[in-house]
């Protein structure tokens, strides 16, 4: 990997590591716009201030957009969530391995 690719990967991971960032993205994965309040309920136990901060960061990064219907994933955001969905299959596999170790 080039240093440019490494830097881009590091920036992406830093953004996704922020508290609730992945939950916000995951809550929008079905493709339906969500209002601030609905998104807050979907994410769960997130303060309005934290949600505002995450939404701003994800908008600046180009992963979400806001229109009169609410918040939605952009094309690049949907691509990211699609790639992250592999984690769901992996986590089920991983959980079954952990379950056998008990």
Buried (B, 14 or more C-beta within 10 A) or exposed (E): EEEEEEEEEEEEEEBBEBEBBBBBBBBBBEEEBBEBEBBBEBBEEBEEEBBEBBBEBBBEBEBBBEEEEBBBBBEEBBEBBEEBEEEEEEEEEEEEEEEEEE
